[in-house]
Amino acid sequence: MQYVSTYNTTLPLWQSCLRSMTTRRLFFILVAILLMFSFVYIFLINITVRNIVEYGTLKNQNAALTLNVDSMQSTYISQKSALSLSVAYNDGYQNVASPQFISTAAIPNASFAVKYP
């Protein structure tokens, strides 16, 4: 009687690939993978540094624009406080004796009109 082996001789794919590779080929593949990860790591660090520099630039621009808006607001307030009735009268404005307002009754289909109390 002949001995029949019950052990499965087929190996998984990764084991058969490793068995067929030489040590030199495996070394170069691992070095290539290491170099690839190194380049990806350097690229990601580069992107991070660029984002940090861009954030600082934008923060400085934001501060400058905020200062500019603040100075414009102070100029507006000072010019607004300089206005008076005498300046308005000199420019040709005059008081209205009986002001007239548009009522919602004068506008047909005025469902959009806002009624104030």
Residue frames relative to the residue before (quaternion, step in Angstrom):
aa qw qx qy qz dx dy dz
M 1.0000 0.0000 0.0000 0.0000 0.00 0.00 0.00
Q 0.3504 -0.7524 0.5290 0.1766 3.46 -0.90 0.95
Y 0.4742 -0.6786 0.4867 0.2786 3.57 -1.02 0.87
V 0.1478 -0.7771 0.6091 0.0572 3.59 -0.81 1.06
S 0.3337 -0.7594 0.5307 0.1744 3.50 -0.72 1.12
T 0.2492 -0.7704 0.5695 0.1412 3.54 -0.88 0.93
Y 0.5193 0.6388 -0.4152 0.3871 3.63 1.26 -0.08
N 0.4037 -0.7086 0.5286 0.2355 3.55 -0.89 0.94
T 0.2472 -0.8102 0.5165 0.1254 3.58 -0.54 1.12
T 0.5401 0.5961 -0.4312 0.4086 3.59 1.17 -0.06
L 0.2554 -0.7774 0.5634 0.1138 3.54 -0.85 1.02
P 0.5827 -0.5370 0.4490 0.4129 3.57 -1.18 0.32
L 0.6851 -0.5277 0.3208 0.3864 3.54 -1.22 0.56
W 0.6878 0.4869 -0.3089 0.4408 3.60 0.82 -0.89
Q 0.6474 0.5006 -0.3309 0.4698 3.60 1.06 -0.63
S 0.6600 0.4901 -0.3236 0.4685 3.59 0.96 -0.72
C 0.6286 0.5167 -0.3390 0.4722 3.60 1.07 -0.66
L 0.6576 0.5006 -0.3123 0.4684 3.59 0.96 -0.82
R 0.6544 0.5183 -0.3192 0.4486 3.56 0.98 -0.77
S 0.6996 0.4600 -0.2807 0.4691 3.58 1.04 -0.73
M 0.6188 0.5431 -0.3548 0.4430 3.63 1.17 -0.37
T 0.3904 -0.6773 0.5651 0.2634 3.47 -1.18 0.61
T 0.6630 -0.5062 0.3694 0.4095 3.54 -1.25 0.28
R 0.6415 0.5336 -0.3235 0.4462 3.57 1.00 -0.79
R 0.6608 0.4964 -0.3034 0.4742 3.60 0.93 -0.87
L 0.6464 0.5163 -0.3149 0.4652 3.60 0.95 -0.83
F 0.6229 0.5390 -0.3296 0.4613 3.58 1.05 -0.79
F 0.6970 0.4690 -0.2832 0.4626 3.61 0.84 -0.92
I 0.6174 0.5240 -0.3489 0.4717 3.58 1.07 -0.62
L 0.6701 0.4870 -0.3000 0.4730 3.61 0.91 -0.83
V 0.6275 0.5150 -0.3325 0.4800 3.60 1.05 -0.71
A 0.6436 0.5138 -0.3232 0.4661 3.62 0.97 -0.82
I 0.6470 0.5028 -0.3194 0.4760 3.60 0.96 -0.81
L 0.6410 0.5212 -0.3165 0.4662 3.59 1.00 -0.83
L 0.6600 0.4943 -0.3081 0.4745 3.60 0.95 -0.81
M 0.6317 0.5309 -0.3321 0.4569 3.57 0.99 -0.79
F 0.6757 0.4731 -0.2945 0.4826 3.60 0.89 -0.88
S 0.6169 0.5404 -0.3492 0.4533 3.60 1.06 -0.65
F 0.6649 0.4902 -0.3048 0.4740 3.59 0.94 -0.87
V 0.6387 0.5102 -0.3291 0.4727 3.60 0.98 -0.76
Y 0.6441 0.5220 -0.3149 0.4621 3.59 0.98 -0.83
I 0.6632 0.4875 -0.3005 0.4818 3.60 0.92 -0.90
F 0.6367 0.5270 -0.3267 0.4585 3.60 0.98 -0.79
L 0.6784 0.4848 -0.2959 0.4660 3.60 0.91 -0.86
I 0.6251 0.5104 -0.3408 0.4821 3.60 1.06 -0.69
N 0.6237 0.5399 -0.3315 0.4578 3.59 1.02 -0.81
I 0.6597 0.4968 -0.3079 0.4725 3.60 0.90 -0.88
T 0.6447 0.5271 -0.3213 0.4508 3.60 0.97 -0.83
V 0.6667 0.4923 -0.3033 0.4702 3.59 0.91 -0.90
R 0.6452 0.5136 -0.3269 0.4616 3.59 0.96 -0.80
N 0.6529 0.5079 -0.3179 0.4634 3.60 0.97 -0.78
I 0.6382 0.5179 -0.3303 0.4642 3.59 1.01 -0.75
V 0.6565 0.4942 -0.3116 0.4771 3.61 0.96 -0.85
E 0.6519 0.5084 -0.3118 0.4684 3.59 0.96 -0.85
Y 0.6200 0.5354 -0.3386 0.4630 3.61 1.04 -0.74
G 0.6596 0.5030 -0.3107 0.4641 3.59 0.94 -0.84
T 0.6411 0.5191 -0.3194 0.4664 3.58 1.01 -0.82
L 0.6784 0.4838 -0.2919 0.4697 3.57 0.91 -0.90
K 0.6216 0.5363 -0.3404 0.4584 3.58 1.06 -0.68
N 0.6556 0.4954 -0.3094 0.4786 3.59 1.01 -0.79
Q 0.6410 0.5099 -0.3233 0.4738 3.60 1.01 -0.78
N 0.6327 0.5296 -0.3280 0.4601 3.58 1.01 -0.78
A 0.6523 0.5053 -0.3165 0.4680 3.59 0.95 -0.83
A 0.6580 0.5040 -0.3134 0.4636 3.60 0.97 -0.84
L 0.6716 0.4868 -0.3047 0.4682 3.60 0.93 -0.83
T 0.6249 0.5282 -0.3396 0.4639 3.59 1.03 -0.72
L 0.6406 0.5105 -0.3160 0.4786 3.58 1.01 -0.81
N 0.6429 0.5209 -0.3180 0.4629 3.59 1.01 -0.82
V 0.6545 0.4992 -0.3109 0.4751 3.60 0.95 -0.85
D 0.6430 0.5237 -0.3264 0.4536 3.59 0.96 -0.81
S 0.6656 0.4842 -0.3155 0.4722 3.60 0.94 -0.80
M 0.6381 0.5096 -0.3337 0.4709 3.61 1.04 -0.70
Q 0.6392 0.5160 -0.3330 0.4629 3.60 1.01 -0.71
S 0.6610 0.4890 -0.3212 0.4698 3.59 0.94 -0.79
T 0.6203 0.5225 -0.3406 0.4755 3.61 1.08 -0.68
Y 0.6440 0.5248 -0.3129 0.4604 3.58 0.98 -0.87
I 0.6729 0.4911 -0.3033 0.4627 3.58 0.89 -0.91
S 0.6648 0.4908 -0.3197 0.4636 3.60 0.94 -0.79
Q 0.6638 0.4789 -0.3151 0.4804 3.63 0.99 -0.72
K 0.6364 0.5267 -0.3345 0.4535 3.58 1.06 -0.71
S 0.6816 0.4745 -0.2985 0.4703 3.57 0.98 -0.77
A 0.6013 0.5648 -0.3610 0.4349 3.62 1.22 -0.35
L 0.5790 0.5775 -0.3837 0.4290 3.62 1.20 -0.33
S 0.0406 0.7785 -0.6251 0.0388 3.53 -1.09 0.75
L 0.6982 -0.4547 0.3364 0.4389 3.57 -1.29 0.07
S 0.6309 0.5361 -0.3496 0.4385 3.60 1.00 -0.69
V 0.6306 0.5088 -0.3341 0.4816 3.61 1.04 -0.70
A 0.6499 0.5088 -0.3133 0.4697 3.59 0.99 -0.82
Y 0.6549 0.4995 -0.3177 0.4698 3.61 0.95 -0.79
N 0.6410 0.5191 -0.3220 0.4647 3.60 1.05 -0.74
D 0.6811 0.4691 -0.2869 0.4835 3.59 1.13 -0.60
G 0.6444 -0.5622 0.3167 0.4103 3.61 1.23 0.04
Y 0.4950 0.6330 -0.4575 0.3807 3.61 1.17 0.11
Q 0.0536 -0.7942 0.6048 0.0239 3.55 -1.13 0.62
N 0.5857 -0.5798 0.4337 0.3642 3.56 -1.24 0.45
V 0.3296 -0.7169 0.5809 0.2000 3.55 -1.12 0.72
A 0.4360 -0.7226 0.4764 0.2464 3.57 -0.79 1.07
S 0.8015 -0.0007 0.0183 0.5977 3.60 0.80 -0.94
P 0.2460 -0.7939 0.5356 0.1494 3.60 -0.23 1.18
Q 0.2113 -0.7630 0.6003 0.1132 3.56 -1.09 0.76
F 0.1417 -0.7894 0.5957 0.0442 3.53 -0.96 0.97
I 0.4637 -0.6453 0.5217 0.3106 3.56 -1.17 0.53
S 0.2169 -0.7705 0.5848 0.1315 3.56 -0.81 0.97
T 0.6032 -0.5705 0.4129 0.3744 3.56 -1.23 0.37
A 0.5729 0.5891 -0.3849 0.4203 3.60 1.20 -0.36
A 0.6467 0.5321 -0.3202 0.4428 3.58 1.14 -0.59
I 0.6967 0.4245 -0.2619 0.5156 3.61 1.21 -0.39
P 0.3251 -0.7469 0.5359 0.2219 3.64 -0.57 1.04
N 0.8395 0.0993 -0.1246 0.5195 3.57 -1.11 0.82
A 0.3017 0.7793 -0.4930 0.2421 3.58 0.92 0.89
S 0.0995 0.8136 -0.5640 0.1003 3.55 0.59 1.10
F 0.6381 0.5425 -0.3245 0.4395 3.57 1.21 -0.40
A 0.5367 0.6515 -0.4018 0.3550 3.60 1.21 -0.41
V 0.3399 -0.7249 0.5701 0.1843 3.53 -1.09 0.82
K 0.2137 -0.7700 0.5902 0.1142 3.55 -0.84 0.97
Y 0.1905 -0.7751 0.5963 0.0863 3.51 -0.79 1.08
P 0.5123 -0.6631 0.4370 0.3269 3.63 -0.93 0.72
